[in-house]
């Protein structure tokens, strides 16, 4: 878990000590969403985690729209790297 998080931060960071930029936040939320999606294959009735996943998806959506407005080239890079929209 920690290694995957560090890999995500390194691949999307703007500079060496970057851990909170929009790009990194989107990457971490994407990791969280994929982990929860795997969890729902086993536990279909887990409604509390479903609420958390919905919140994460909505937050990622807001961050992506912000990034699209402010830095379109970085937006395209993040989409390709995370395989989000095709």
PyMOL Python script that loads the backbone (N, CA, C, O; Angstrom):
from pymol import cmd

cmd.read_pdbstr("""\
ATOM      1  N   UNK A   1       0.831  -1.197   0.000  1.00  0.00           N
ATOM      2  CA  UNK A   1       0.000   0.000   0.000  1.00  0.00           C
ATOM      3  C   UNK A   1       0.870   1.253   0.000  1.00  0.00           C
ATOM      4  O   UNK A   1       0.666   2.144  -0.824  1.00  0.00           O
ATOM      5  N   UNK A   2       1.828   1.332   0.904  1.00  0.00           N
ATOM      6  CA  UNK A   2       2.673   2.518   0.990  1.00  0.00           C
ATOM      7  C   UNK A   2       3.553   2.632  -0.250  1.00  0.00           C
ATOM      8  O   UNK A   2       3.783   3.736  -0.743  1.00  0.00           O
ATOM      9  N   UNK A   3       4.046   1.512  -0.755  1.00  0.00           N
ATOM     10  CA  UNK A   3       4.887   1.537  -1.950  1.00  0.00           C
ATOM     11  C   UNK A   3       4.093   2.025  -3.158  1.00  0.00           C
ATOM     12  O   UNK A   3       4.599   2.810  -3.959  1.00  0.00           O
ATOM     13  N   UNK A   4       2.859   1.564  -3.289  1.00  0.00           N
ATOM     14  CA  UNK A   4       2.023   2.006  -4.404  1.00  0.00           C
ATOM     15  C   UNK A   4       1.734   3.505  -4.297  1.00  0.00           C
ATOM     16  O   UNK A   4       1.731   4.218  -5.300  1.00  0.00           O
ATOM     17  N   UNK A   5       1.494   3.970  -3.079  1.00  0.00           N
ATOM     18  CA  UNK A   5       1.237   5.394  -2.862  1.00  0.00           C
ATOM     19  C   UNK A   5       2.462   6.216  -3.241  1.00  0.00           C
ATOM     20  O   UNK A   5       2.337   7.249  -3.899  1.00  0.00           O
ATOM     21  N   UNK A   6       3.640   5.767  -2.833  1.00  0.00           N
ATOM     22  CA  UNK A   6       4.872   6.482  -3.170  1.00  0.00           C
ATOM     23  C   UNK A   6       5.131   6.479  -4.667  1.00  0.00           C
ATOM     24  O   UNK A   6       5.590   7.479  -5.219  1.00  0.00           O
ATOM     25  N   UNK A   7       4.841   5.366  -5.331  1.00  0.00           N
ATOM     26  CA  UNK A   7       5.004   5.307  -6.785  1.00  0.00           C
ATOM     27  C   UNK A   7       4.073   6.280  -7.487  1.00  0.00           C
ATOM     28  O   UNK A   7       4.465   6.934  -8.454  1.00  0.00           O
ATOM     29  N   UNK A   8       2.847   6.378  -7.005  1.00  0.00           N
ATOM     30  CA  UNK A   8       1.884   7.315  -7.593  1.00  0.00           C
ATOM     31  C   UNK A   8       2.354   8.750  -7.407  1.00  0.00           C
ATOM     32  O   UNK A   8       2.275   9.560  -8.330  1.00  0.00           O
ATOM     33  N   UNK A   9       2.838   9.059  -6.226  1.00  0.00           N
ATOM     34  CA  UNK A   9       3.308  10.424  -5.948  1.00  0.00           C
ATOM     35  C   UNK A   9       4.503  10.756  -6.836  1.00  0.00           C
ATOM     36  O   UNK A   9       4.569  11.847  -7.403  1.00  0.00           O
ATOM     37  N   UNK A  10       5.450   9.822  -6.960  1.00  0.00           N
ATOM     38  CA  UNK A  10       6.633  10.082  -7.779  1.00  0.00           C
ATOM     39  C   UNK A  10       6.280  10.264  -9.248  1.00  0.00           C
ATOM     40  O   UNK A  10       6.876  11.100  -9.928  1.00  0.00           O
ATOM     41  N   UNK A  11       5.325   9.497  -9.743  1.00  0.00           N
ATOM     42  CA  UNK A  11       4.999   9.575 -11.169  1.00  0.00           C
ATOM     43  C   UNK A  11       4.227  10.839 -11.528  1.00  0.00           C
ATOM     44  O   UNK A  11       4.303  11.296 -12.668  1.00  0.00           O
ATOM     45  N   UNK A  12       3.485  11.417 -10.580  1.00  0.00           N
ATOM     46  CA  UNK A  12       2.659  12.583 -10.889  1.00  0.00           C
ATOM     47  C   UNK A  12       3.170  13.890 -10.282  1.00  0.00           C
ATOM     48  O   UNK A  12       2.605  14.951 -10.548  1.00  0.00           O
ATOM     49  N   UNK A  13       4.224  13.831  -9.476  1.00  0.00           N
ATOM     50  CA  UNK A  13       4.725  15.028  -8.795  1.00  0.00           C
ATOM     51  C   UNK A  13       5.305  16.029  -9.782  1.00  0.00           C
ATOM     52  O   UNK A  13       5.912  15.663 -10.788  1.00  0.00           O
ATOM     53  N   UNK A  14       5.103  17.297  -9.466  1.00  0.00           N
ATOM     54  CA  UNK A  14       5.623  18.380 -10.298  1.00  0.00           C
ATOM     55  C   UNK A  14       7.094  18.646  -9.973  1.00  0.00           C
ATOM     56  O   UNK A  14       7.904  18.880 -10.870  1.00  0.00           O
ATOM     57  N   UNK A  15       7.426  18.606  -8.690  1.00  0.00           N
ATOM     58  CA  UNK A  15       8.810  18.774  -8.257  1.00  0.00           C
ATOM     59  C   UNK A  15       9.124  17.730  -7.195  1.00  0.00           C
ATOM     60  O   UNK A  15       8.257  16.930  -6.844  1.00  0.00           O
ATOM     61  N   UNK A  16      10.320  17.725  -6.692  1.00  0.00           N
ATOM     62  CA  UNK A  16      10.808  16.664  -5.818  1.00  0.00           C
ATOM     63  C   UNK A  16      10.015  16.421  -4.548  1.00  0.00           C
ATOM     64  O   UNK A  16       9.795  15.271  -4.167  1.00  0.00           O
ATOM     65  N   UNK A  17       9.584  17.487  -3.888  1.00  0.00           N
ATOM     66  CA  UNK A  17       8.902  17.328  -2.608  1.00  0.00           C
ATOM     67  C   UNK A  17       7.395  17.537  -2.713  1.00  0.00           C
ATOM     68  O   UNK A  17       6.736  17.849  -1.721  1.00  0.00           O
ATOM     69  N   UNK A  18       6.864  17.370  -3.889  1.00  0.00           N
ATOM     70  CA  UNK A  18       5.445  17.598  -4.143  1.00  0.00           C
ATOM     71  C   UNK A  18       4.610  16.424  -3.645  1.00  0.00           C
ATOM     72  O   UNK A  18       4.782  15.295  -4.106  1.00  0.00           O
ATOM     73  N   UNK A  19       3.706  16.691  -2.703  1.00  0.00           N
ATOM     74  CA  UNK A  19       2.799  15.648  -2.230  1.00  0.00           C
ATOM     75  C   UNK A  19       1.348  16.120  -2.208  1.00  0.00           C
ATOM     76  O   UNK A  19       0.466  15.340  -1.849  1.00  0.00           O
ATOM     77  N   UNK A  20       1.073  17.364  -2.578  1.00  0.00           N
ATOM     78  CA  UNK A  20      -0.287  17.868  -2.449  1.00  0.00           C
ATOM     79  C   UNK A  20      -0.836  18.578  -3.662  1.00  0.00           C
ATOM     80  O   UNK A  20      -1.895  19.201  -3.584  1.00  0.00           O
ATOM     81  N   UNK A  21      -0.145  18.499  -4.778  1.00  0.00           N
ATOM     82  CA  UNK A  21      -0.652  19.182  -5.965  1.00  0.00           C
ATOM     83  C   UNK A  21      -1.916  18.473  -6.462  1.00  0.00           C
ATOM     84  O   UNK A  21      -2.218  17.351  -6.056  1.00  0.00           O
ATOM     85  N   UNK A  22      -2.627  19.136  -7.328  1.00  0.00           N
ATOM     86  CA  UNK A  22      -3.870  18.587  -7.861  1.00  0.00           C
ATOM     87  C   UNK A  22      -3.638  17.253  -8.552  1.00  0.00           C
ATOM     88  O   UNK A  22      -4.435  16.326  -8.407  1.00  0.00           O
ATOM     89  N   UNK A  23      -2.550  17.154  -9.300  1.00  0.00           N
ATOM     90  CA  UNK A  23      -2.246  15.925 -10.031  1.00  0.00           C
ATOM     91  C   UNK A  23      -2.047  14.749  -9.078  1.00  0.00           C
ATOM     92  O   UNK A  23      -2.557  13.653  -9.313  1.00  0.00           O
ATOM     93  N   UNK A  24      -1.303  14.989  -8.005  1.00  0.00           N
ATOM     94  CA  UNK A  24      -1.035  13.928  -7.028  1.00  0.00           C
ATOM     95  C   UNK A  24      -2.322  13.534  -6.314  1.00  0.00           C
ATOM     96  O   UNK A  24      -2.565  12.349  -6.084  1.00  0.00           O
ATOM     97  N   UNK A  25      -3.151  14.520  -5.962  1.00  0.00           N
ATOM     98  CA  UNK A  25      -4.411  14.218  -5.284  1.00  0.00           C
ATOM     99  C   UNK A  25      -5.312  13.358  -6.159  1.00  0.00           C
ATOM    100  O   UNK A  25      -5.959  12.432  -5.669  1.00  0.00           O
ATOM    101  N   UNK A  26      -5.356  13.661  -7.449  1.00  0.00           N
ATOM    102  CA  UNK A  26      -6.170  12.866  -8.372  1.00  0.00           C
ATOM    103  C   UNK A  26      -5.644  11.440  -8.444  1.00  0.00           C
ATOM    104  O   UNK A  26      -6.428  10.491  -8.455  1.00  0.00           O
ATOM    105  N   UNK A  27      -4.328  11.279  -8.493  1.00  0.00           N
ATOM    106  CA  UNK A  27      -3.732   9.944  -8.534  1.00  0.00           C
ATOM    107  C   UNK A  27      -4.037   9.135  -7.291  1.00  0.00           C
ATOM    108  O   UNK A  27      -4.358   7.950  -7.385  1.00  0.00           O
ATOM    109  N   UNK A  28      -3.940   9.761  -6.123  1.00  0.00           N
ATOM    110  CA  UNK A  28      -4.212   9.047  -4.879  1.00  0.00           C
ATOM    111  C   UNK A  28      -5.687   8.669  -4.772  1.00  0.00           C
ATOM    112  O   UNK A  28      -6.018   7.579  -4.306  1.00  0.00           O
ATOM    113  N   UNK A  29      -6.572   9.568  -5.200  1.00  0.00           N
ATOM    114  CA  UNK A  29      -7.994   9.243  -5.186  1.00  0.00           C
ATOM    115  C   UNK A  29      -8.311   8.099  -6.149  1.00  0.00           C
ATOM    116  O   UNK A  29      -9.159   7.255  -5.858  1.00  0.00           O
ATOM    117  N   UNK A  30      -7.635   8.073  -7.284  1.00  0.00           N
ATOM    118  CA  UNK A  30      -7.846   6.993  -8.239  1.00  0.00           C
ATOM    119  C   UNK A  30      -7.422   5.657  -7.640  1.00  0.00           C
ATOM    120  O   UNK A  30      -8.107   4.650  -7.823  1.00  0.00           O
ATOM    121  N   UNK A  31      -6.301   5.639  -6.927  1.00  0.00           N
ATOM    122  CA  UNK A  31      -5.863   4.408  -6.250  1.00  0.00           C
ATOM    123  C   UNK A  31      -6.901   3.951  -5.224  1.00  0.00           C
ATOM    124  O   UNK A  31      -7.208   2.764  -5.119  1.00  0.00           O
ATOM    125  N   UNK A  32      -7.432   4.910  -4.475  1.00  0.00           N
ATOM    126  CA  UNK A  32      -8.433   4.601  -3.455  1.00  0.00           C
ATOM    127  C   UNK A  32      -9.708   4.044  -4.094  1.00  0.00           C
ATOM    128  O   UNK A  32     -10.297   3.092  -3.583  1.00  0.00           O
ATOM    129  N   UNK A  33     -10.129   4.636  -5.207  1.00  0.00           N
ATOM    130  CA  UNK A  33     -11.349   4.201  -5.882  1.00  0.00           C
ATOM    131  C   UNK A  33     -11.190   2.789  -6.442  1.00  0.00           C
ATOM    132  O   UNK A  33     -12.106   1.973  -6.337  1.00  0.00           O
ATOM    133  N   UNK A  34     -10.031   2.499  -7.037  1.00  0.00           N
ATOM    134  CA  UNK A  34      -9.820   1.150  -7.574  1.00  0.00           C
ATOM    135  C   UNK A  34      -9.768   0.109  -6.456  1.00  0.00           C
ATOM    136  O   UNK A  34     -10.250  -1.012  -6.619  1.00  0.00           O
ATOM    137  N   UNK A  35      -9.184   0.487  -5.324  1.00  0.00           N
ATOM    138  CA  UNK A  35      -9.133  -0.430  -4.182  1.00  0.00           C
ATOM    139  C   UNK A  35     -10.543  -0.714  -3.662  1.00  0.00           C
ATOM    140  O   UNK A  35     -10.868  -1.857  -3.339  1.00  0.00           O
ATOM    141  N   UNK A  36     -11.379   0.323  -3.580  1.00  0.00           N
ATOM    142  CA  UNK A  36     -12.746   0.127  -3.122  1.00  0.00           C
ATOM    143  C   UNK A  36     -13.566  -0.670  -4.136  1.00  0.00           C
ATOM    144  O   UNK A  36     -14.431  -1.455  -3.747  1.00  0.00           O
ATOM    145  N   UNK A  37     -13.310  -0.484  -5.404  1.00  0.00           N
ATOM    146  CA  UNK A  37     -14.028  -1.247  -6.434  1.00  0.00           C
ATOM    147  C   UNK A  37     -13.730  -2.742  -6.292  1.00  0.00           C
ATOM    148  O   UNK A  37     -14.622  -3.575  -6.453  1.00  0.00           O
ATOM    149  N   UNK A  38     -12.474  -3.076  -5.992  1.00  0.00           N
ATOM    150  CA  UNK A  38     -12.112  -4.474  -5.746  1.00  0.00           C
ATOM    151  C   UNK A  38     -12.825  -4.998  -4.502  1.00  0.00           C
ATOM    152  O   UNK A  38     -13.261  -6.148  -4.470  1.00  0.00           O
ATOM    153  N   UNK A  39     -12.941  -4.157  -3.486  1.00  0.00           N
ATOM    154  CA  UNK A  39     -13.602  -4.547  -2.244  1.00  0.00           C
ATOM    155  C   UNK A  39     -15.078  -4.866  -2.490  1.00  0.00           C
ATOM    156  O   UNK A  39     -15.631  -5.782  -1.881  1.00  0.00           O
ATOM    157  N   UNK A  40     -15.711  -4.102  -3.388  1.00  0.00           N
ATOM    158  CA  UNK A  40     -17.138  -4.305  -3.643  1.00  0.00           C
ATOM    159  C   UNK A  40     -17.422  -5.580  -4.424  1.00  0.00           C
ATOM    160  O   UNK A  40     -18.566  -6.035  -4.451  1.00  0.00           O
ATOM    161  N   UNK A  41     -16.425  -6.160  -5.052  1.00  0.00           N
ATOM    162  CA  UNK A  41     -16.625  -7.443  -5.718  1.00  0.00           C
ATOM    163  C   UNK A  41     -16.868  -8.544  -4.684  1.00  0.00           C
ATOM    164  O   UNK A  41     -17.539  -9.537  -4.964  1.00  0.00           O
ATOM    165  N   UNK A  42     -16.315  -8.353  -3.492  1.00  0.00           N
ATOM    166  CA  UNK A  42     -16.462  -9.331  -2.410  1.00  0.00           C
ATOM    167  C   UNK A  42     -17.642  -8.965  -1.505  1.00  0.00           C
ATOM    168  O   UNK A  42     -18.466  -9.820  -1.179  1.00  0.00           O
ATOM    169  N   UNK A  43     -17.720  -7.694  -1.103  1.00  0.00           N
ATOM    170  CA  UNK A  43     -18.720  -7.244  -0.134  1.00  0.00           C
ATOM    171  C   UNK A  43     -19.719  -6.308  -0.815  1.00  0.00           C
ATOM    172  O   UNK A  43     -19.574  -5.086  -0.758  1.00  0.00           O
ATOM    173  N   UNK A  44     -20.723  -6.883  -1.452  1.00  0.00           N
ATOM    174  CA  UNK A  44     -21.677  -6.092  -2.221  1.00  0.00           C
ATOM    175  C   UNK A  44     -22.609  -5.262  -1.352  1.00  0.00           C
ATOM    176  O   UNK A  44     -23.129  -4.242  -1.803  1.00  0.00           O
ATOM    177  N   UNK A  45     -22.824  -5.681  -0.127  1.00  0.00           N
ATOM    178  CA  UNK A  45     -23.782  -4.990   0.732  1.00  0.00           C
ATOM    179  C   UNK A  45     -23.135  -3.957   1.652  1.00  0.00           C
ATOM    180  O   UNK A  45     -23.800  -3.446   2.554  1.00  0.00           O
ATOM    181  N   UNK A  46     -21.892  -3.646   1.454  1.00  0.00           N
ATOM    182  CA  UNK A  46     -21.173  -2.686   2.295  1.00  0.00           C
ATOM    183  C   UNK A  46     -21.555  -1.265   1.889  1.00  0.00           C
ATOM    184  O   UNK A  46     -20.889  -0.651   1.055  1.00  0.00           O
ATOM    185  N   UNK A  47     -22.617  -0.751   2.475  1.00  0.00           N
ATOM    186  CA  UNK A  47     -23.147   0.558   2.088  1.00  0.00           C
ATOM    187  C   UNK A  47     -22.315   1.718   2.636  1.00  0.00           C
ATOM    188  O   UNK A  47     -22.256   2.780   2.016  1.00  0.00           O
ATOM    189  N   UNK A  48     -21.685   1.532   3.767  1.00  0.00           N
ATOM    190  CA  UNK A  48     -20.867   2.605   4.337  1.00  0.00           C
ATOM    191  C   UNK A  48     -19.659   2.901   3.454  1.00  0.00           C
ATOM    192  O   UNK A  48     -19.309   4.063   3.250  1.00  0.00           O
ATOM    193  N   UNK A  49     -19.038   1.884   2.945  1.00  0.00           N
ATOM    194  CA  UNK A  49     -17.917   2.093   2.035  1.00  0.00           C
ATOM    195  C   UNK A  49     -18.391   2.653   0.699  1.00  0.00           C
ATOM    196  O   UNK A  49     -17.648   3.369   0.027  1.00  0.00           O
ATOM    197  N   UNK A  50     -19.611   2.335   0.313  1.00  0.00           N
ATOM    198  CA  UNK A  50     -20.167   2.870  -0.937  1.00  0.00           C
ATOM    199  C   UNK A  50     -20.322   4.382  -0.842  1.00  0.00           C
ATOM    200  O   UNK A  50     -20.101   5.094  -1.821  1.00  0.00           O
ATOM    201  N   UNK A  51     -20.696   4.866   0.319  1.00  0.00           N
ATOM    202  CA  UNK A  51     -20.811   6.312   0.522  1.00  0.00           C
ATOM    203  C   UNK A  51     -19.431   6.963   0.410  1.00  0.00           C
ATOM    204  O   UNK A  51     -19.285   8.016  -0.210  1.00  0.00           O
ATOM    205  N   UNK A  52     -18.435   6.340   1.004  1.00  0.00           N
ATOM    206  CA  UNK A  52     -17.072   6.853   0.918  1.00  0.00           C
ATOM    207  C   UNK A  52     -16.552   6.852  -0.503  1.00  0.00           C
ATOM    208  O   UNK A  52     -15.848   7.776  -0.909  1.00  0.00           O
ATOM    209  N   UNK A  53     -16.890   5.831  -1.260  1.00  0.00           N
ATOM    210  CA  UNK A  53     -16.457   5.764  -2.655  1.00  0.00           C
ATOM    211  C   UNK A  53     -17.131   6.854  -3.483  1.00  0.00           C
ATOM    212  O   UNK A  53     -16.495   7.465  -4.341  1.00  0.00           O
ATOM    213  N   UNK A  54     -18.401   7.094  -3.234  1.00  0.00           N
ATOM    214  CA  UNK A  54     -19.116   8.156  -3.948  1.00  0.00           C
ATOM    215  C   UNK A  54     -18.487   9.512  -3.672  1.00  0.00           C
ATOM    216  O   UNK A  54     -18.329  10.325  -4.583  1.00  0.00           O
ATOM    217  N   UNK A  55     -18.128   9.755  -2.422  1.00  0.00           N
ATOM    218  CA  UNK A  55     -17.476  11.016  -2.071  1.00  0.00           C
ATOM    219  C   UNK A  55     -16.125  11.150  -2.769  1.00  0.00           C
ATOM    220  O   UNK A  55     -15.771  12.230  -3.243  1.00  0.00           O
ATOM    221  N   UNK A  56     -15.379  10.061  -2.831  1.00  0.00           N
ATOM    222  CA  UNK A  56     -14.073  10.086  -3.498  1.00  0.00           C
ATOM    223  C   UNK A  56     -14.211  10.343  -4.990  1.00  0.00           C
ATOM    224  O   UNK A  56     -13.433  11.102  -5.568  1.00  0.00           O
ATOM    225  N   UNK A  57     -15.196   9.715  -5.613  1.00  0.00           N
ATOM    226  CA  UNK A  57     -15.419   9.913  -7.046  1.00  0.00           C
ATOM    227  C   UNK A  57     -15.801  11.359  -7.328  1.00  0.00           C
ATOM    228  O   UNK A  57     -15.313  11.957  -8.287  1.00  0.00           O
ATOM    229  N   UNK A  58     -16.674  11.923  -6.494  1.00  0.00           N
ATOM    230  CA  UNK A  58     -17.092  13.314  -6.696  1.00  0.00           C
ATOM    231  C   UNK A  58     -15.936  14.290  -6.488  1.00  0.00           C
ATOM    232  O   UNK A  58     -15.812  15.274  -7.217  1.00  0.00           O
ATOM    233  N   UNK A  59     -15.098  14.018  -5.503  1.00  0.00           N
ATOM    234  CA  UNK A  59     -13.943  14.892  -5.258  1.00  0.00           C
ATOM    235  C   UNK A  59     -12.968  14.819  -6.431  1.00  0.00           C
ATOM    236  O   UNK A  59     -12.440  15.845  -6.860  1.00  0.00           O
ATOM    237  N   UNK A  60     -12.725  13.621  -6.952  1.00  0.00           N
ATOM    238  CA  UNK A  60     -11.839  13.470  -8.105  1.00  0.00           C
ATOM    239  C   UNK A  60     -12.405  14.195  -9.317  1.00  0.00           C
ATOM    240  O   UNK A  60     -11.660  14.806 -10.084  1.00  0.00           O
ATOM    241  N   UNK A  61     -13.705  14.129  -9.490  1.00  0.00           N
ATOM    242  CA  UNK A  61     -14.361  14.818 -10.607  1.00  0.00           C
ATOM    243  C   UNK A  61     -14.164  16.326 -10.509  1.00  0.00           C
ATOM    244  O   UNK A  61     -13.882  16.983 -11.511  1.00  0.00           O
ATOM    245  N   UNK A  62     -14.310  16.870  -9.316  1.00  0.00           N
ATOM    246  CA  UNK A  62     -14.103  18.307  -9.105  1.00  0.00           C
ATOM    247  C   UNK A  62     -12.653  18.695  -9.370  1.00  0.00           C
ATOM    248  O   UNK A  62     -12.387  19.714 -10.007  1.00  0.00           O
ATOM    249  N   UNK A  63     -11.724  17.888  -8.886  1.00  0.00           N
ATOM    250  CA  UNK A  63     -10.307  18.183  -9.103  1.00  0.00           C
ATOM    251  C   UNK A  63      -9.947  18.101 -10.583  1.00  0.00           C
ATOM    252  O   UNK A  63      -9.146  18.900 -11.068  1.00  0.00           O
ATOM    253  N   UNK A  64     -10.530  17.143 -11.306  1.00  0.00           N
ATOM    254  CA  UNK A  64     -10.263  17.034 -12.743  1.00  0.00           C
ATOM    255  C   UNK A  64     -10.811  18.239 -13.503  1.00  0.00           C
ATOM    256  O   UNK A  64     -10.161  18.730 -14.426  1.00  0.00           O
ATOM    257  N   UNK A  65     -11.983  18.715 -13.134  1.00  0.00           N
ATOM    258  CA  UNK A  65     -12.528  19.883 -13.829  1.00  0.00           C
ATOM    259  C   UNK A  65     -11.694  21.129 -13.523  1.00  0.00           C
ATOM    260  O   UNK A  65     -11.501  21.971 -14.400  1.00  0.00           O
ATOM    261  N   UNK A  66     -11.200  21.252 -12.291  1.00  0.00           N
ATOM    262  CA  UNK A  66     -10.317  22.361 -11.944  1.00  0.00           C
ATOM    263  C   UNK A  66      -9.037  22.306 -12.767  1.00  0.00           C
ATOM    264  O   UNK A  66      -8.593  23.318 -13.309  1.00  0.00           O
ATOM    265  N   UNK A  67      -8.454  21.132 -12.855  1.00  0.00           N
ATOM    266  CA  UNK A  67      -7.211  20.956 -13.597  1.00  0.00           C
ATOM    267  C   UNK A  67      -7.416  21.234 -15.081  1.00  0.00           C
ATOM    268  O   UNK A  67      -6.535  21.791 -15.736  1.00  0.00           O
ATOM    269  N   UNK A  68      -8.552  20.856 -15.606  1.00  0.00           N
ATOM    270  CA  UNK A  68      -8.853  21.090 -17.018  1.00  0.00           C
ATOM    271  C   UNK A  68      -8.927  22.585 -17.320  1.00  0.00           C
ATOM    272  O   UNK A  68      -8.500  23.028 -18.386  1.00  0.00           O
ATOM    273  N   UNK A  69      -9.470  23.361 -16.379  1.00  0.00           N
ATOM    274  CA  UNK A  69      -9.567  24.812 -16.565  1.00  0.00           C
ATOM    275  C   UNK A  69      -8.221  25.506 -16.409  1.00  0.00           C
ATOM    276  O   UNK A  69      -7.869  26.373 -17.209  1.00  0.00           O
ATOM    277  N   UNK A  70      -7.472  25.127 -15.383  1.00  0.00           N
ATOM    278  CA  UNK A  70      -6.243  25.846 -15.040  1.00  0.00           C
ATOM    279  C   UNK A  70      -5.019  25.403 -15.836  1.00  0.00           C
ATOM    280  O   UNK A  70      -4.234  26.237 -16.286  1.00  0.00           O
ATOM    281  N   UNK A  71      -4.853  24.078 -16.013  1.00  0.00           N
ATOM    282  CA  UNK A  71      -3.673  23.544 -16.706  1.00  0.00           C
ATOM    283  C   UNK A  71      -4.095  22.434 -17.657  1.00  0.00           C
ATOM    284  O   UNK A  71      -4.006  21.259 -17.304  1.00  0.00           O
ATOM    285  N   UNK A  72      -4.556  22.782 -18.864  1.00  0.00           N
ATOM    286  CA  UNK A  72      -5.048  21.753 -19.790  1.00  0.00           C
ATOM    287  C   UNK A  72      -3.995  20.716 -20.198  1.00  0.00           C
ATOM    288  O   UNK A  72      -4.326  19.545 -20.385  1.00  0.00           O
ATOM    289  N   UNK A  73      -2.726  21.135 -20.338  1.00  0.00           N
ATOM    290  CA  UNK A  73      -1.692  20.173 -20.727  1.00  0.00           C
ATOM    291  C   UNK A  73      -1.430  19.158 -19.623  1.00  0.00           C
ATOM    292  O   UNK A  73      -1.186  17.985 -19.902  1.00  0.00           O
ATOM    293  N   UNK A  74      -1.480  19.601 -18.374  1.00  0.00           N
ATOM    294  CA  UNK A  74      -1.301  18.699 -17.251  1.00  0.00           C
ATOM    295  C   UNK A  74      -2.515  17.769 -17.122  1.00  0.00           C
ATOM    296  O   UNK A  74      -2.376  16.609 -16.732  1.00  0.00           O
ATOM    297  N   UNK A  75      -3.685  18.278 -17.445  1.00  0.00           N
ATOM    298  CA  UNK A  75      -4.912  17.484 -17.434  1.00  0.00           C
ATOM    299  C   UNK A  75      -4.797  16.303 -18.395  1.00  0.00           C
ATOM    300  O   UNK A  75      -5.130  15.173 -18.037  1.00  0.00           O
ATOM    301  N   UNK A  76      -4.334  16.562 -19.599  1.00  0.00           N
ATOM    302  CA  UNK A  76      -4.171  15.502 -20.590  1.00  0.00           C
ATOM    303  C   UNK A  76      -3.142  14.467 -20.139  1.00  0.00           C
ATOM    304  O   UNK A  76      -3.321  13.267 -20.344  1.00  0.00           O
ATOM    305  N   UNK A  77      -2.060  14.950 -19.518  1.00  0.00           N
ATOM    306  CA  UNK A  77      -1.016  14.053 -19.025  1.00  0.00           C
ATOM    307  C   UNK A  77      -1.558  13.119 -17.943  1.00  0.00           C
ATOM    308  O   UNK A  77      -1.269  11.923 -17.946  1.00  0.00           O
ATOM    309  N   UNK A  78      -2.340  13.668 -17.024  1.00  0.00           N
ATOM    310  CA  UNK A  78      -2.910  12.869 -15.937  1.00  0.00           C
ATOM    311  C   UNK A  78      -3.891  11.835 -16.488  1.00  0.00           C
ATOM    312  O   UNK A  78      -3.897  10.688 -16.042  1.00  0.00           O
ATOM    313  N   UNK A  79      -4.716  12.230 -17.450  1.00  0.00           N
ATOM    314  CA  UNK A  79      -5.672  11.290 -18.033  1.00  0.00           C
ATOM    315  C   UNK A  79      -4.971  10.116 -18.704  1.00  0.00           C
ATOM    316  O   UNK A  79      -5.389   8.968 -18.555  1.00  0.00           O
ATOM    317  N   UNK A  80      -3.905  10.405 -19.444  1.00  0.00           N
ATOM    318  CA  UNK A  80      -3.164   9.327 -20.102  1.00  0.00           C
ATOM    319  C   UNK A  80      -2.482   8.423 -19.093  1.00  0.00           C
ATOM    320  O   UNK A  80      -2.501   7.200 -19.231  1.00  0.00           O
ATOM    321  N   UNK A  81      -1.880   9.026 -18.081  1.00  0.00           N
ATOM    322  CA  UNK A  81      -1.104   8.251 -17.122  1.00  0.00           C
ATOM    323  C   UNK A  81      -1.990   7.333 -16.273  1.00  0.00           C
ATOM    324  O   UNK A  81      -1.599   6.216 -15.935  1.00  0.00           O
ATOM    325  N   UNK A  82      -3.181   7.818 -15.937  1.00  0.00           N
ATOM    326  CA  UNK A  82      -4.070   7.047 -15.075  1.00  0.00           C
ATOM    327  C   UNK A  82      -5.120   6.242 -15.840  1.00  0.00           C
ATOM    328  O   UNK A  82      -5.916   5.527 -15.232  1.00  0.00           O
ATOM    329  N   UNK A  83      -5.126   6.356 -17.175  1.00  0.00           N
ATOM    330  CA  UNK A  83      -6.089   5.654 -18.028  1.00  0.00           C
ATOM    331  C   UNK A  83      -7.529   5.919 -17.605  1.00  0.00           C
ATOM    332  O   UNK A  83      -8.316   4.990 -17.424  1.00  0.00           O
ATOM    333  N   UNK A  84      -7.866   7.208 -17.448  1.00  0.00           N
ATOM    334  CA  UNK A  84      -9.212   7.539 -16.984  1.00  0.00           C
ATOM    335  C   UNK A  84     -10.203   7.639 -18.127  1.00  0.00           C
ATOM    336  O   UNK A  84     -11.047   6.757 -18.285  1.00  0.00           O
ATOM    337  N   UNK A  85     -10.124   8.667 -18.910  1.00  0.00           N
ATOM    338  CA  UNK A  85     -11.102   8.855 -19.995  1.00  0.00           C
ATOM    339  C   UNK A  85     -10.461   8.477 -21.310  1.00  0.00           C
ATOM    340  O   UNK A  85      -9.288   8.765 -21.550  1.00  0.00           O
ATOM    341  N   UNK A  86     -11.225   7.840 -22.146  1.00  0.00           N
ATOM    342  CA  UNK A  86     -10.662   7.380 -23.414  1.00  0.00           C
ATOM    343  C   UNK A  86     -11.248   8.100 -24.588  1.00  0.00           C
ATOM    344  O   UNK A  86     -10.877   7.826 -25.729  1.00  0.00           O
TER     345      UNK A  86
END
""", "prot")
cmd.dss("prot")
cmd.show_as("cartoon", "prot")
cmd.util.cbc("prot")
cmd.orient("prot")
